[in-house]
Amino acid sequence: MRPWWLRLSRYAIPHWRGLSCIVLLMFAGIALDVLKPWPMKLLVDYVLAGRSLPSAAAWMASLPGQGSAGALVAWFTLATIMLFLAGWAARITQAYIQAGVGSRMAYSLGAELFSHLQGLSLRFHGRRPTGDLVKRVTSDSSCVRALVINVFVPLLTSLVSLVTMFAVMWRLDRSLSLVALAAAPLLGLLIRVFARPMQERMNEQLQLEGEMMSTAEQTLRALPIVQAFGREQQQDERYSTLGRRTGQAYLRAVGAQLGFRIGASSITALGTAMVMLVGGFHVLRGSLSVGSLLVFLSYLASLYSPLETLAYLSSGFVAAAAGAQRVLEVWDTQEGVRDLPGARPLPLRPPGQRGHVQWEKVAFGYEPGRPVLHNIDLEVRPGETIALVGPTGAGKSTLVSLVPRFFDPWEGRVLIDGVDIRGVQLASLRSRLAIVLQEPFLFALTVAENIAYGRPDAHRSEIEAAAVAANADEFIRKLPSGYDTVIGERGATLSGGQRQRIAIARALLKDAPILILDEPTSALDTHTEWQVLEALERLMQGRTTIIIAHRLSTVQRADRIVVLKEGKIEETGAHQDLLEKGGLYSRLHGLQVGRPAPEAGWRVSS
C-alpha cells in the first residue's frame, strides 16, 4: 500500500495552478529576504564610514540628492521600507491563496469520504457511532490541507531558503557558516525524540473528540427517552467525563509540542550566541566588517527560521497523519455493495410484467458462520401482494433488505424480472423500488421537498396529487406555510400518522413497480391506521408489494402470507388457509384476537 501522504497528495493535482502561484510567491519572498539586509550593510560599511559605494551600487550616486550622505541614508531607509512592504505583500498574497487551495482540497476529500460512507453497508454504520463518522468527514478531512499547506509547502520553502541563505553566508564567512550549521544535527535529534509522543497524544485527542461528538449526537437524538427516564444528569456526567479526558489528552499533546518547540528555540538561540561570539572576534581581528556581521546575523535568523520550520514540520506531519489515519480507516473499508464491472440497467418491462421478484436458494448472515437466512426459495409475481410474518429474529427484514441490495446473499441469488440484481446498476435497481418504513424518516426540508425526495424534478401539481392520494393534503394545507412548511428534524413537528402519510405520498410520487412496506401501521391508533390503510390501498394498486407486518388489518389484505421462523419459510398460504392449518400463523392470530398465548419461547414481533 502506498504511504498515506502519497495517497492524499493526489488531491493537490487539480489545484496545480494555485500551488504554482504559491511556489512563485515563495521564491519572490526568499529573494526579498536575501536583499533585506543589504541596505543596512551599505549604510554601515560605506555611508556611515565615509567610504565610496562599491561598484555594484555606484549607480545610486545618480539618484536625486547628488549622492550625498544624507540622501543615501534616506534612500537606504526607503529601500528597507519597500523591501519590508514587498515581503509582506508576497506573504499575505501567498497566505490568501493557500487558504483557498487548502480549504478546497479539504472539502474535496470530505465530499469523497461522505460519498464513500453512503456506499458502505448498513452493517458498517450499525457498528460505528454516527457522531464519530461525522467528525471524520467534517474535521479529519482537513488532514490533506495540513499535509499540503502546513507540511509540503513549508518544507519546499524552508529547503530553498536554507540553501539560498547558506550559500550567501558561505561567501561572507565560511567558518561562521559552519558554526551556524552546527545546530542542524541537534534539531534532528530533537525530532527523533519528540515525534512519536506527539503522534500518540494527537491520536488519543482525536479519538476522544470523536467519542464526545458521538455522545452528544446520540443524546440529542434520543432526547425524549433521556427526559422520560430522567437520565439528564447521567448523560451530563458522561459527556463531562469525556470532556475532562479530552482536555487532559489535549494538554498532553500541547505539552509534547511545547517541549519540542522549547528545545528547538533553545538550540537556535545557542547557535545564534555562538555565531555572535565567533563573529565578534572576527570583527576585532579585522577579517570581517561590522556591516557584514550584521548581514550575517540577519541571514542567520533567515537560516534558523527554515531550520525551526523543518523541525516543527514533524509536529504538523504528525497532526496530518493522525487525521489521515482516521480518514483512510474508513476509506479502506470496502463492506458496501457496489456496481460490479459491466453492470447494466434493469431492463424495462411492459406494465403487468414488471416487479417479478424471486429468491432462489438464498442464504445470508451478518457475521461469518452465523447465517440468518437458510435456503430461501420464494417468488412474488407481478402485481401480487405478500406479507412476511414471524417471530423476532426470523429474518423478515433481512430477507427484504436483499431486494434493494443493501446486502448481497452468501449463496443463491435474487432476481427482479428474471435478472440477477448483482449484475444490475444500483441506481437503476433502486429506481424501481419504493419503501415505506415503520418509522418514516423525514428531512428538515419543506413538506413538498420531502414528498419529492425520490423525484426531485416532480411538478408541484404532481406533489399535491400524491398528497391527496395519501390522505395528507388536508393536514398539509393547515400547516403554517402549507406545502412550503419546513418540518423539524426527523419530522418531529408532525404526528406519527402525518409522517406516515407523507412517506406514503413520497412512495406514490416515485411510482415504482415494487413496493416494500415495513410495519407501516404498527405504531398508529385505530383511526389514524384507517386513514393510512386507505392510502396504502391506493399505493399498492398495480404494484408488487412486500409487507412486513403482524397486524391482521394489514396482513389480511395480502394475496399470500409467508411465515418465517429461524431464517426458514415455515408455511405459506392465504389467511384462511393458514388459520385452518393450525400452525405458527394460527397461533399469531389467536394471540391477537385474545385466544391462548403462543408456545413458550416464541413472542410476536415484526
N, C-alpha and C positions, 0 to 999 in steps of 0.2 A: 504494500500500500504506500502511496506517495506520502511524504511528510505533510502534516496538517497545514503548514504555512504555504506549501506549494499548491495544495488543493484550494485554498482560499484566494490565492493570488490571481486566479482566473477572473475574479470579479473586478480586477483592476483593468483588464484589457479593454472593455467597452469605453473606458474613461481615459484613453491614452492621450487625447488632446489636452484635457485638463491637467493630467500628470506631466505632459511635456511643458506646459506653461509653468508648472511648479518647478520643474528642473531648471528652466531658463532663468526664472526669478531667483532660484537658489544660486546659480552661477553669478548672476548680477550682484547678489548680496555678498558673496565671497570676494568678488573683485572690489567692491566698495570697502569691505573690511581691510583688504590689503592696502588700499590707498589712504585710509583714515589717519594713520599716524604720521604720514609724510609731511603734511603741512607743519606739524609740531616740530619734526626733526629739522626741516629747513629753517624754521623760525629760530630754534635754539642754537643750532650749529653754525648758521650763516648770518641771519639778520641780526640777532642779539649779540653775536660775537663780532660783528662788524666786518664779516668776510663777504666776498662776492659769491653770488649764487653759482652752483655748479652748472656746467654747460647744458645738462639736460633740462634745467629750469631757467636758463638765461632768457628765454622768451618772455618771462614775467616782467623783465625790465621795461618792456614796451607797453605795459598796462597803464591806464590812467594813474597819474601820480609821479611819473617820470622815474620810477624805480627807487623812490626814497624809502628810508627805513620805515617811516610811519605808514606810508601807503602799502608797503609789503606786509606789515603787521595786519593791516585792515584786510588785505586780500587773503592772507593765510587764515585769518579768523573767519572770513566769509566762506572760504573753501571748506573749512572744518564744519561750518553750519550746513552747507549744501550737501556735503558727504553724509552728514548725520541724517538730514531730511530724506535724501535719496535712499539711504539704507532702510529707514523706517517705512518709506513708501513701498519699497520692494517687499519688506516683511509683511506689511499689512495686506498688500495685494495677494501675496502667497498664502497667508492665513485664510483669507476670504475664499480663495479658490479651493484650498484644502478642505475647508468646512463643507463646501458644496459637493466636492467629489467624494469626501468621506461619508457624508450622510446618504448620498445616492447609492454608494456601494453597500452600506449597512441596510438600507431599505430594500435593495435588490435581493440580498441574502435572506432577509427576513421574509420577503414575499415568497421566495422559492421554498424556504423552510415551512412556511404556512401551507403552501400548496402540497408539499410532501406529507405534512401531517394529515391533511384532508384525505390523502390516499391510503393512509395506514389503516389497519384493521380495527374494528371496534374492540377486539380483544386487547390490542395495544393500549387504546385510550382508556379502557376499563382498568388497566393496571397502573396508569400514570395520573398523578394529580393534575387537574386542568390548570391550576394557577402556575405550577412549575413549567408546564409547556408554554403557557402564555409568556412567562419571563424569558424562556429560551428564544421565542420569536421576537419579542419587542425589545429585549435588553441585551441578551447574549449575542445576538446577531451583529452587534456593534464591534465584535471582535475583528471583523475584516477591516473596519475603519482604524482600529487600534493598530492592527498589523501593518497596513499600508502607510497610513498618515503618521502614526506615532512611532513606527519602527523602521520601515523601509526608507521613507523619505529622510528622516533624521540620520539614518545610517549612511545613505549616499552623501548627504550634505556634510556630515562630520568627516567622512573619509576624504572627500575632495578638499574641504577646508584644512584638514590636518596635513595633507600632503603639500598643499599650497603654502600654508604658513611655515611649515618646517623647511621647505625649500628656500624661502626668503630668509628665515632665521639662520639657516646654514651658511648662506652667503654673508650675513652680517658677522657671525661669530660661531665657529664650529664647536668649540669646547662648551660654550654656553648652551648650544643646541643639544649636545649630548647630556648635559646636566638636566635640562628641561625634560628630555625624553625619558629620564630615569624613573619618572612616575608611572609610566605605562605598565611595566610588569606588576607593580603593586596594585594598580587598578584591576588588572586581570585576575590576580589572586583574590581580590575582594569580591569580584563577580562570582568566582568559583565557590566561595564560602556562603554567599547570601542567596544565590539563585534558587536552590531547592527549597529552603524555608519560605521564601516569598511565594513560590508557586503553590506549595502545600497550603499555606494560610489563605491565599487568594481563592483556591478551590473550595476550602471549607466555608469561607464567607459567601461565595456564590451559591453553594448548596443550601445553606441556611436561609439565604434570601429567597430562594425558590420555595422552601418549606413555608416561610412566612406568607408568601403570596398565595400558596395553595390553601393554607389555613384560613386566610381572610376570604378567599373566594368561596370555599366550602361553607363557611359560617354564614356569609351573607346570602348564599343561595338557599340554605336551609333555615333561614331566619324564623319562619313560622314555627318550625319544630323546636328550635332553640328557645324561643319565647314561651311556647306552650309547655315545655318541660322545665322552665326556669333554669336553663343552663347558661345564662349570660355570663355569670361570674366565672364559671369553669372555662368558658371559651376565652374570656378576657385573660384569665391566668395562663391558659395555654399559649395565647398569642404573645403575652408579655414575657413568658419564659423563652419563647423563640426569639423575641426581640432582644432580650438580655444576652442570649447566646450569640446572636448575630452581631450585637455590638461588641462583645468580647472578641469574636473572631475578627471583626474589622480592626479593632485596636491591635490585635496580634499582627495582622497584615501590615498595618501602618507602622507598627514598631519595627518590623523587619525592614520595611522600606526606609524608615528614618535612620536606622542603624547603617544601612547601606549608604545613604546619602551623606551622613556624617563622616563615615570612613572615606568616601570619595572626596569630599571637600577638604578633609584633613590632609590627604595625600597631595592634592593640588596646591594647598596652602604651603605645605612643606617644600614642594618643588619650587614655588614662587620665591620662598625665602632663600633657598639655595642659589637660585639664579641671581637674586639681588646681591647676595654675598659675593659670589664669584664675579659678577659683572661690576660690582663696586671696585674690586681690586683691579680689574682690567682698566677701568677709567682712571684710577690712581696711577697706574703704570703708563697710561697714555696710549694703550693699544686699542682703546675704544672711546669714542666721543660720548658726551652726555646725551646728545640727541639720539645717537644710535642705541644707547642703553634704554632710553625712553621708548623708542620704536620697538626694541626687543621685548621690553616688558609689556607693551601693548599687544604685540604679537603673541606673547606668552599667554595672555588672557584668551586670545583667539585660538591658541593651541590647546589650552586646558579645557576650554568650553566644549569643543568637539570630543575631547577625551572623556570629560564627565558625561557628555551626552551618550557616548558609546557605552560607558559604564551603566548609565541609567536605562539604556535600551533593554537590558536584561529584565528590569522591572516591567517595562512596557510589553516586552515579549512574553513574560510570564502572565501578565493580565490578559493579553490576547489569547494565549494558549489555554487559560482557564475557561474563557468564554467559548473558544473553538472546540474544546473537549465536549462541552455540553451540547453545542450545535451539531457536531459531527456524530455524537452518540445517537441523536435522533435521525440524522441524515443517513447513517449506515444501517438503520433499521429498515428491513425490507419485508415486513409482515403483510403489507397490504395486497389487495387484489388489483392487478393492473391488466391493461390490454396486452395480450400475447402478440408476438410478431405475426403479422399477416391477418390480424383481427379484422372482421368485416362488419358492416352494419347489419342489423337484423332485417331479414327480407320482409317486405311489405306483403300482407295477405289481404284479400278482399274481405269486407265485413261478413261476419258469420263464420269465417275460418281463422280469425285471429284470436290469440290468447289461449292456445293449446299448451298446457303445462304438464310436464312429465318428470317424475323422479324415477330413475332406473338403478336398482341395486345400490342405493346411496348409503354410505357410511361416513360419519363425521364426528369429530370431537374437538374440544378446545385445548386439551392437553394431551401430549403423546401417551398412548396406552390407555386412555380413558375415553372411549367413544360415547357419544351422546345418542347418535342415531345408528341403527343396525339394519342394513339390508332393506332399505325402504323402497317399495315399489308402489307408486301412486300416480294416477292420471286425473287431470281436470280438463274436461272438454271445453271447447269454445262456448262462452255464454253460460257455463254451468257455475253454480254456487256450492262450495263445500265448506263445512265447518269443522275445525280441528278442536277437539276437547280432550281432556285427560288430566291426571294429577300433576302436581308440581314436579318439574324435572323430567317430564315425559318427552320433551323435545319439540313441542309445538312451535315456539318462537324460533328455535334453531332450524327447524325444517323450512319455515317460511323465509328465514334470512338467507337461504341459499338461492332463492329466486332472483333477488336483485344483485347477487354476487357480493354480499357483504363478506362471505366466506366461500371457499371452494371445497367441494367434498373430498374426503380422503380417497374414497372409492366410488365407482359408479359415475353417473352424470345427471345433469338437469337439462332438460330440453324445453325450448319455447318454440312453438310452431315447427317442431321437428328438427331444430337446430341446437347443437350443444352450445350452451351460453358461454363456455370458456373460450370459444372461438369468435365471440361477438364483441364488438366495441362497447365498452361500458356505457358511454353516453347514449348510444343507440338502444341498448338494453333497457336502461333506466328511464328512457323517454317513453317506454311502453307500459310503465308501472305507475300507479298512484297508490299512496299509502295513507291510511288514517289510523293514528295511534290511540292507545287508551288515554294517554296524557298528551294532547296535541301541543306541539311546540310552535309558539308564535314569536315572531321577532319584534323588537322595539321599532316597528315601522308603522305606516298607516294601515288601516284595515284593508284598503284597496291593494296596497303593495303585498300584504300577507296573502290575500286571496290569489294574486297574480304571481306568487313566488315561483310556481312551476312553469308559468308562461308570461315572462316579463313584458312581452310585446302585445299582450291582450288589450283590446279596446275597452274603454270604460263601460260601454253597454254590455259587453260580454261578462265583465266582472260582476256587474249588478244582476245580470240574468242568472249567473251561477249562485249568487247570494240568495236570490228569490227561490231558486230550486232547492236550496239548502235550508229553507225556513229561517234565514238570517237577515234578510233585508229589513224587516220591520224593526228589530232592535238596533241594527246598524244606523238607520236613519234617525234614531232617537239619541245617538251619541252626540257630544258637543259639536263636532265637525263632520258628522256623518261618516262617509267612506274615507274622508281625509283625517279622521281622528287617529293620532298616534297612540297606540296601545302600549301598556307598560311592559317591562322585561318579562319574557315568557308568558305574556298575556295576563299579567296579574290583575289588571284593571277590569277583567271580564269574568263572568261566572264560568263554571265548568261546561255547562250546556252551550253557552255562547261561543266559547273557544272551540268546542267540538263542531259546531255548525260552520264556523269559519274554516276549520280544517276540511270539512266535507265540501264546502264551496271551492276550496283550493283544489281538491281532487276532481271535482266536477269540471272545473275550468281546464284542467290539464287534459281531460278527455282521453285517458289511456285505456287500452283494451283489457288490461289486467289490473284488478283492484285487490289490495291487501288491507283487511280490517283487523286491527289488533285490539280486542276488547273495547269496541267503540262506545259501549253504553254502560259498562260495569260501574262507573263512578257517578251515575246520574240518578236523579229521583224519577219517579214513575211518569210525572207529567212531562218533564224535560226529555225523558227517554222516548216518549211517544213522538215528540217533535223531531228528535234525531232519527228515530227509526223511519219516520215518514220521508225524511230527506235521504236516508240511506237507500230506501226503496227506489227512488229516482236515480240515485248514483249507480246502483247495481244493474239497472236495466241494460241489457245487451253486452254486459261485461263479464269476463271470467272473474269470479270473486272467491277469495280465500279468506275465511273468517276464523280468527282465534277467539273463542268465546265459551262461556259455560252458562250464561243466562239464557233460558229457554226462549225468551222473547226474540232473541236473535237467532239461536240455533234452529228453531223450528222452521225458519224461512229457507233453510238450505235445502238444495236438491239431494245432497248426501252429507252424512255426518261421518267423520273419520275419528275414531277413538285411539289415542296413543297411550302407551304405558311402557316406561323404561326404554324409550327410544325405538319401540316397535309398534306396528299397527296391530292393535288388539281386535278391533272389529270395525266394520264399515256397513253403512246402510241408511235407509230413511228413518226418520224419527220414530214412527210407529213400529217399524220392523225391529229396531233396536230395543224398544221397550218390551216387545214380546219375547225377545231372546233372553231377557233377564240377566244380562251381563253387566259390564262396567258402566255403560251408559244408563242402563236401567237404575243402577244404584245412585248415579248422579241425579237422575230425575226424581227418584224417591226422596233424596235429601232436600231438593229444592221445594217439593210440594208438601214436605212435612212427614214423609214416611220414615221408617227406621234409618239410622245413620249407616253409612257405608262400612265396609270391612275395616277392622282395626289396621292401623298402619297406612291408611290412604286418606288423603284430605283433598278437597276440591280446590283447585286454583287454576288460573289461566297460565 
